[in-house]
Amino acid sequence: MERTNRDSGSAASPSTKTPPDTPGIYIAERLFSSSLVVVVSSNEPQRMHIYHFRKGTEICSYSYPHRILSIKLNRQRLVVCLQESIYIHNIKDMKLLQTLFNTPSNPSGLCALSVSQSSSYLAYPGSATDGEVIVYDTNSMSSLTKIPAHDSPLAALAFSASATNLASASERGTVIRVFSVPEGQRLFEFRRGMKRYVSINCLCFSPDGHFLCASSNTETVHVFKLDPLGPSGGDGAATWTAYVGKMFSAASSYLPAQVSGVMSQDRAFATAHLLSTGQRNVCTLVPIQKLLRLLVATADGQLFIYDVDPQDGGECRLAHSHRLTGVDDLMDLEGSKVSAQVSPSYAETAALPASSVVAATLTGYSEDGGAKKGEVIPEHEFATGPVRLDDENEFPPIGSCHCGTGSGQR
């Protein structure tokens, strides 16, 4: 990679502009619950800045030949995706390890990086005209497999936490498929809906890999349950959905392939209805206080938390809503505002108070040799356990949703 700015990677001074003050940020990625934040702004779309969030100092910055479209991080690697190339860095010293040139045109910067500590897989489009997925091992720097996932170009990719499953969706947005990694065998096929050309915004597995959520530009977020079909311990516990699935499976041999394929696809296990439509959003499934929750964050700065019934599914109940910046509008289940309060922004909540004594700045990084003098990012900066969504020291406070029977509990 040819660097376009020779001062890239120089040590930051205490006056270095920190992420909250940088205008036009369009990429902001945090390394789990650590203090490392990667930022790209529209003022410098070809330059990546890495900050120590709590200290308010810049660790290093790197420039690339074209606009940065996406950045992914895990405990081993940092991946920078451009439209026709991918750069793979070692996360601890930022040394460039590999460059994948002449990748298929990827104008959205679509890629996924696994978060498992035992593996580091990268998935990205293998074609600009169909839905082929390339799975690449960023530890051994070798291609693992090519998966013909969809007929149309890809729109979303996501690894499970264990990196054993990969979910994908195409630009049509009607079918979501799950494949085994690294074999590339199709394990599940889910139908999001019959409507064509729905834009899938996000795919995300639950930490245990038993559920998969999908959000789009519609008002509905879908949750799918990854239950393999096959013999079970007892027919008495079989659900109506399982019965219908077996019926369709038995009838598939008598129907045209296209029809039987649609009938055999599983439908959503649970759904959540957003209070507004048309907003770009992201979703995730996490256990909070031992209960499975669906979190949806929208582009206008709102966070919605839904209760998910892991046994029966169905309609998810809105438990909490919170505005991440500015005025916090609490809403009841009908979507009506019932109170408002001024809450600090996430930056104000997480940042440490300024000290009168300025600590030594972090060591900078050379242009192409990684850390200067062999120094690396301190080990304590890396998260050692799961992210704690109920820890207000790590995440913004969650406002309770006031319902007809009283206020909700955190």
C-alpha positions as CSV (number, residue, x, y, z in Angstrom):
1,M,0.0,0.0,0.0
2,E,1.4,3.4,-1.0
3,R,1.0,5.9,1.8
4,T,-0.2,9.3,0.7
5,N,0.8,11.2,3.8
6,R,4.3,10.7,5.4
7,D,3.3,12.0,8.8
8,S,0.8,9.2,9.2
9,G,1.2,7.4,12.5
10,S,3.0,10.2,14.3
11,A,2.5,10.5,18.0
12,A,-0.5,12.6,19.1
13,S,-0.2,15.7,21.3
14,P,-2.7,16.4,24.1
15,S,-4.4,19.0,21.9
16,T,-5.2,16.3,19.2
17,K,-8.8,16.6,18.1
18,T,-10.8,13.7,19.7
19,P,-13.8,11.9,18.1
20,P,-16.6,14.0,19.8
21,D,-15.2,17.2,18.3
22,T,-14.5,15.8,14.8
23,P,-17.2,16.9,12.3
24,G,-18.7,14.7,9.7
25,I,-17.8,11.3,11.2
26,Y,-19.3,8.5,9.1
27,I,-17.4,5.6,10.6
28,A,-16.9,5.0,14.3
29,E,-15.9,1.5,15.5
30,R,-15.0,0.6,19.1
31,L,-12.9,-2.5,20.0
32,F,-15.4,-4.3,22.2
33,S,-15.6,-2.5,25.6
34,S,-12.0,-1.1,25.4
35,S,-11.0,2.5,25.1
36,L,-9.8,2.1,21.5
37,V,-12.0,3.9,18.9
38,V,-11.5,4.1,15.2
39,V,-12.9,7.1,13.4
40,V,-13.1,8.2,9.7
41,S,-14.6,11.6,8.9
42,S,-15.9,13.0,5.6
43,N,-13.3,15.7,5.8
44,E,-10.6,13.1,5.4
45,P,-12.4,10.0,3.9
46,Q,-9.1,8.3,3.0
47,R,-7.6,8.6,6.5
48,M,-8.2,6.4,9.5
49,H,-7.6,7.7,13.0
50,I,-7.3,5.5,16.1
51,Y,-8.0,7.2,19.5
52,H,-7.7,6.4,23.1
53,F,-11.3,7.4,23.9
54,R,-11.0,8.0,27.6
55,K,-7.6,9.8,27.5
56,G,-8.7,11.9,24.5
57,T,-5.4,11.2,22.6
58,E,-4.7,9.9,19.2
59,I,-2.7,6.6,19.0
60,C,-2.1,6.6,15.3
61,S,-3.5,7.4,11.8
62,Y,-3.1,5.8,8.4
63,S,-4.0,7.0,4.9
64,Y,-5.2,4.9,2.0
65,P,-5.4,5.5,-1.8
66,H,-9.2,5.7,-1.9
67,R,-12.2,6.4,0.3
68,I,-12.6,4.2,3.3
69,L,-16.0,2.4,3.2
70,S,-15.9,0.3,6.3
71,I,-13.7,-0.9,9.2
72,K,-13.9,-4.0,11.2
73,L,-12.0,-5.0,14.4
74,N,-11.5,-8.0,16.6
75,R,-8.8,-8.9,19.1
76,Q,-6.3,-10.0,16.4
77,R,-7.0,-7.9,13.3
78,L,-8.2,-4.5,12.0
79,V,-9.6,-4.6,8.5
80,V,-10.0,-1.6,6.3
81,C,-12.3,-2.1,3.3
82,L,-12.1,0.1,0.2
83,Q,-14.2,-0.3,-3.0
84,E,-11.8,-2.7,-4.7
85,S,-9.2,-3.6,-2.1
86,I,-9.0,-4.7,1.6
87,Y,-6.2,-4.0,4.0
88,I,-5.5,-6.3,7.0
89,H,-3.5,-4.9,10.0
90,N,-2.3,-6.5,13.2
91,I,-4.5,-4.9,15.9
92,K,-1.8,-4.7,18.6
93,D,0.9,-2.8,16.6
94,M,-1.1,-1.7,13.5
95,K,1.5,-3.3,11.2
96,L,0.1,-4.0,7.7
97,L,0.0,-7.8,7.3
98,Q,-1.8,-8.3,4.0
99,T,-3.5,-6.4,1.2
100,L,-6.2,-8.0,-1.0
101,F,-6.0,-6.1,-4.3
102,N,-8.6,-6.2,-7.1
103,T,-11.4,-7.5,-5.1
104,P,-14.9,-7.4,-6.8
105,S,-16.4,-3.9,-6.8
106,N,-17.9,-3.4,-3.3
107,P,-19.3,0.2,-3.3
108,S,-21.0,-0.3,0.1
109,G,-17.9,-1.7,1.8
110,L,-19.7,-4.8,2.8
111,C,-17.7,-7.3,4.9
112,A,-17.9,-9.2,8.2
113,L,-15.1,-10.1,10.7
114,S,-15.6,-12.8,13.2
115,V,-15.1,-12.0,16.9
116,S,-14.1,-15.5,18.2
117,Q,-10.8,-15.6,20.1
118,S,-9.8,-18.9,18.5
119,S,-10.3,-17.7,14.9
120,S,-10.3,-14.6,12.8
121,Y,-12.4,-15.0,9.6
122,L,-13.3,-12.3,7.1
123,A,-16.2,-12.6,4.7
124,Y,-16.7,-10.3,1.7
125,P,-18.4,-10.4,-1.7
126,G,-16.8,-12.6,-4.3
127,S,-18.8,-11.1,-7.1
128,A,-20.4,-7.8,-8.1
129,T,-23.1,-9.5,-10.1
130,D,-24.3,-12.4,-7.8
131,G,-24.3,-13.4,-4.2
132,E,-21.0,-15.3,-3.9
133,V,-19.2,-15.0,-0.5
134,I,-15.5,-15.4,0.0
135,V,-14.4,-16.5,3.5
136,Y,-10.8,-15.6,4.3
137,D,-8.7,-16.6,7.3
138,T,-6.8,-13.5,8.5
139,N,-4.6,-15.5,10.8
140,S,-3.1,-17.8,8.1
141,M,-3.7,-15.2,5.3
142,S,-5.4,-17.7,3.1
143,S,-8.8,-18.2,1.4
144,L,-11.0,-20.8,3.1
145,T,-14.0,-21.2,0.8
146,K,-16.3,-19.6,-1.7
147,I,-20.0,-19.9,-1.0
148,P,-22.7,-19.4,-3.8
149,A,-25.1,-17.9,-1.3
150,H,-27.6,-15.9,-3.5
151,D,-28.4,-15.2,-7.1
152,S,-28.4,-11.4,-6.5
153,P,-25.6,-9.3,-5.1
154,L,-25.0,-9.4,-1.3
155,A,-26.5,-6.8,1.1
156,A,-25.6,-8.2,4.5
157,L,-23.2,-10.6,6.2
158,A,-22.7,-11.7,9.8
159,F,-20.7,-14.3,11.7
160,S,-21.9,-16.0,14.8
161,A,-19.9,-15.4,18.0
162,S,-18.2,-18.8,17.7
163,A,-17.4,-18.1,14.0
164,T,-19.0,-21.5,13.0
165,N,-21.9,-19.9,11.2
166,L,-22.2,-17.2,8.6
167,A,-25.6,-15.5,7.8
168,S,-26.2,-13.7,4.5
169,A,-28.9,-11.7,2.7
170,S,-29.0,-10.4,-0.9
171,E,-30.2,-7.1,-2.3
172,R,-33.7,-8.6,-2.8
173,G,-34.0,-9.0,1.0
174,T,-36.6,-11.8,1.0
175,V,-34.4,-14.8,1.9
176,I,-31.8,-15.1,4.7
177,R,-29.4,-18.1,4.6
178,V,-27.0,-19.5,7.2
179,F,-23.9,-21.5,6.3
180,S,-21.4,-23.5,8.2
181,V,-17.8,-22.1,8.4
182,P,-15.4,-23.1,7.0
183,E,-17.2,-25.8,5.1
184,G,-19.7,-23.5,3.5
185,Q,-22.6,-25.9,3.8
186,R,-26.1,-24.4,3.9
187,L,-27.7,-25.0,7.3
188,F,-30.8,-22.8,7.4
189,E,-33.0,-20.8,5.0
190,F,-35.4,-18.2,6.4
191,R,-38.0,-16.1,4.5
192,R,-38.2,-12.6,5.8
193,G,-41.2,-11.8,3.7
194,M,-42.8,-12.1,0.2
195,K,-42.1,-8.4,-0.6
196,R,-39.2,-8.0,-3.1
197,Y,-36.4,-5.6,-3.0
198,V,-36.4,-4.9,0.7
199,S,-33.1,-3.4,1.9
200,I,-31.6,-5.5,4.8
201,N,-29.8,-3.1,7.1
202,C,-28.4,-5.6,9.6
203,L,-28.0,-9.2,10.5
204,C,-26.8,-10.3,13.9
205,F,-26.6,-13.6,15.9
206,S,-27.4,-13.9,19.6
207,P,-24.2,-14.7,21.6
208,D,-25.2,-18.4,22.0
209,G,-25.9,-18.7,18.2
210,H,-29.5,-19.9,18.7
211,F,-31.2,-16.9,17.3
212,L,-30.6,-14.5,14.4
213,C,-32.2,-11.1,14.0
214,A,-32.6,-9.0,10.8
215,S,-33.7,-5.4,10.3
216,S,-34.6,-3.7,7.1
217,N,-36.1,-0.4,5.8
218,T,-39.5,-1.7,6.9
219,E,-41.2,-1.3,10.3
220,T,-40.6,-4.9,11.3
221,V,-37.5,-6.5,12.8
222,H,-37.5,-10.3,12.4
223,V,-36.0,-12.9,14.8
224,F,-35.3,-16.4,13.5
225,K,-34.6,-19.4,15.7
226,L,-31.9,-21.8,14.5
227,D,-33.5,-25.1,15.3
228,P,-32.2,-27.9,13.1
229,L,-35.0,-30.1,11.7
230,G,-34.8,-33.8,12.4
231,P,-35.7,-36.4,15.0
232,S,-36.5,-35.0,18.4
233,G,-36.8,-36.5,21.9
234,G,-40.5,-36.3,22.0
235,D,-43.4,-35.5,19.6
236,G,-45.5,-34.2,22.4
237,A,-43.5,-31.0,22.6
238,A,-43.7,-30.4,18.8
239,T,-45.1,-27.0,17.9
240,W,-47.6,-26.1,15.2
241,T,-44.7,-24.5,13.2
242,A,-42.7,-27.8,13.3
243,Y,-45.8,-29.8,12.2
244,V,-46.4,-27.5,9.2
245,G,-42.7,-27.7,8.4
246,K,-42.8,-31.5,8.3
247,M,-46.0,-31.4,6.2
248,F,-44.3,-29.1,3.6
249,S,-41.2,-31.2,3.6
250,A,-43.2,-34.3,2.9
251,A,-45.1,-32.6,0.1
252,S,-41.9,-31.1,-1.5
253,S,-41.2,-34.1,-3.7
254,Y,-44.6,-33.7,-5.5
255,L,-44.2,-29.9,-6.2
256,P,-42.1,-27.9,-8.6
257,A,-38.6,-27.1,-7.1
258,Q,-39.3,-23.3,-6.9
259,V,-42.6,-23.8,-5.1
260,S,-41.3,-26.5,-2.7
261,G,-38.3,-24.3,-2.0
262,V,-40.5,-21.4,-0.8
263,M,-42.7,-23.7,1.2
264,S,-39.8,-25.3,3.1
265,Q,-38.3,-21.9,4.2
266,D,-38.8,-21.1,7.8
267,R,-40.7,-18.0,8.8
268,A,-39.8,-15.6,11.6
269,F,-39.9,-17.0,15.1
270,A,-40.5,-13.5,16.7
271,T,-41.1,-10.0,15.4
272,A,-40.8,-6.5,16.7
273,H,-42.6,-3.5,15.2
274,L,-40.7,-0.2,15.2
275,L,-42.5,3.1,16.0
276,S,-41.2,4.7,12.8
277,T,-40.3,3.5,9.4
278,G,-37.7,4.5,6.8
279,Q,-34.9,5.1,9.3
280,R,-31.7,3.2,8.8
281,N,-31.1,1.0,11.8
282,V,-29.0,-1.7,13.3
283,C,-30.1,-4.6,15.6
284,T,-28.6,-7.1,18.0
285,L,-29.7,-9.9,20.4
286,V,-28.2,-10.0,23.9
287,P,-29.0,-11.3,27.3
288,I,-29.5,-8.5,29.8
289,Q,-30.2,-9.5,33.4
290,K,-30.6,-13.1,32.2
291,L,-33.4,-12.2,29.8
292,L,-33.0,-12.3,26.0
293,R,-33.5,-8.7,24.6
294,L,-33.6,-7.4,21.1
295,L,-31.9,-4.0,20.7
296,V,-32.6,-1.7,17.8
297,A,-30.8,1.6,17.3
298,T,-32.0,4.0,14.6
299,A,-30.2,6.6,12.6
300,D,-32.1,9.5,14.4
301,G,-30.4,8.5,17.7
302,Q,-33.0,6.3,19.4
303,L,-32.5,3.0,21.1
304,F,-35.4,0.5,21.5
305,I,-35.1,-2.5,23.7
306,Y,-37.6,-5.4,23.3
307,D,-38.3,-8.5,25.4
308,V,-38.0,-11.7,23.4
309,D,-39.7,-14.9,24.5
310,P,-37.1,-17.6,23.8
311,Q,-39.7,-20.4,24.1
312,D,-42.8,-19.2,22.2
313,G,-41.5,-16.2,20.2
314,G,-44.4,-14.1,18.8
315,E,-44.7,-10.4,19.1
316,C,-41.8,-8.8,21.1
317,R,-42.8,-6.3,23.8
318,L,-41.2,-2.9,23.9
319,A,-39.6,-2.7,27.3
320,H,-37.4,0.5,27.1
321,S,-36.7,3.4,24.8
322,H,-33.9,5.8,25.0
323,R,-32.6,8.7,23.0
324,L,-28.8,8.4,22.8
325,T,-28.2,12.2,22.3
326,G,-30.0,15.3,23.4
327,V,-33.4,15.2,25.0
328,D,-34.6,11.8,26.2
329,D,-38.2,11.2,25.1
330,L,-39.7,8.3,27.0
331,M,-42.5,6.6,25.2
332,D,-45.2,4.1,26.3
333,L,-46.1,1.0,24.3
334,E,-48.5,3.0,22.1
335,G,-45.7,5.3,21.0
336,S,-47.0,8.4,22.9
337,K,-44.5,10.6,24.6
338,V,-45.1,10.7,28.4
339,S,-42.2,12.6,29.7
340,A,-38.9,14.2,28.7
341,Q,-35.7,14.8,30.4
342,V,-32.3,16.0,29.4
343,S,-29.7,13.2,29.4
344,P,-26.0,13.5,28.8
345,S,-24.7,12.2,25.5
346,Y,-22.8,9.0,25.4
347,A,-19.5,10.9,25.0
348,E,-20.3,12.9,28.1
349,T,-21.2,9.8,30.0
350,A,-18.2,7.7,29.1
351,A,-15.4,10.3,28.9
352,L,-13.3,10.9,32.0
353,P,-13.1,14.3,33.5
354,A,-10.2,16.4,32.3
355,S,-7.2,16.4,34.6
356,S,-5.0,19.4,35.5
357,V,-1.9,17.3,34.9
358,V,-1.5,16.1,31.3
359,A,-0.3,12.5,31.2
360,A,2.4,11.4,28.7
361,T,0.9,10.8,25.2
362,L,0.7,7.4,23.8
363,T,3.5,6.1,21.6
364,G,3.0,6.8,17.9
365,Y,3.4,4.4,15.0
366,S,5.7,4.4,12.1
367,E,4.4,4.6,8.5
368,D,4.9,0.9,7.6
369,G,6.7,-0.8,10.4
370,G,4.1,-1.0,13.1
371,A,4.8,0.2,16.6
372,K,7.9,2.4,17.2
373,K,10.7,0.8,19.2
374,G,8.7,-2.5,19.5
375,E,6.0,-1.0,21.7
376,V,2.5,-2.2,21.3
377,I,-1.0,-1.3,22.5
378,P,-1.1,-2.3,26.2
379,E,-2.8,-5.6,26.8
380,H,-5.2,-4.1,29.4
381,E,-6.8,-2.1,26.6
382,F,-8.4,-5.2,25.2
383,A,-11.7,-6.5,26.5
384,T,-11.2,-9.8,28.3
385,G,-14.9,-10.7,28.8
386,P,-18.3,-10.1,27.3
387,V,-19.7,-6.6,26.9
388,R,-21.8,-5.6,29.9
389,L,-24.9,-3.8,28.5
390,D,-26.2,-3.2,32.0
391,D,-23.0,-1.4,33.1
392,E,-23.6,2.3,33.0
393,N,-19.9,3.0,33.2
394,E,-19.5,1.4,29.8
395,F,-22.8,2.3,28.1
396,P,-25.3,5.1,28.3
397,P,-28.1,4.8,30.9
398,I,-31.2,3.2,29.6
399,G,-34.5,5.1,30.2
400,S,-37.5,3.0,31.3
401,C,-40.6,3.0,29.3
402,H,-43.7,4.0,31.2
403,C,-46.6,1.7,30.5
404,G,-50.2,1.8,31.5
405,T,-49.6,-0.3,34.6
406,G,-46.6,1.6,35.8
407,S,-43.0,2.2,34.9
408,G,-40.8,-0.6,33.4
409,Q,-37.9,-1.9,35.3
410,R,-34.3,-2.2,34.1
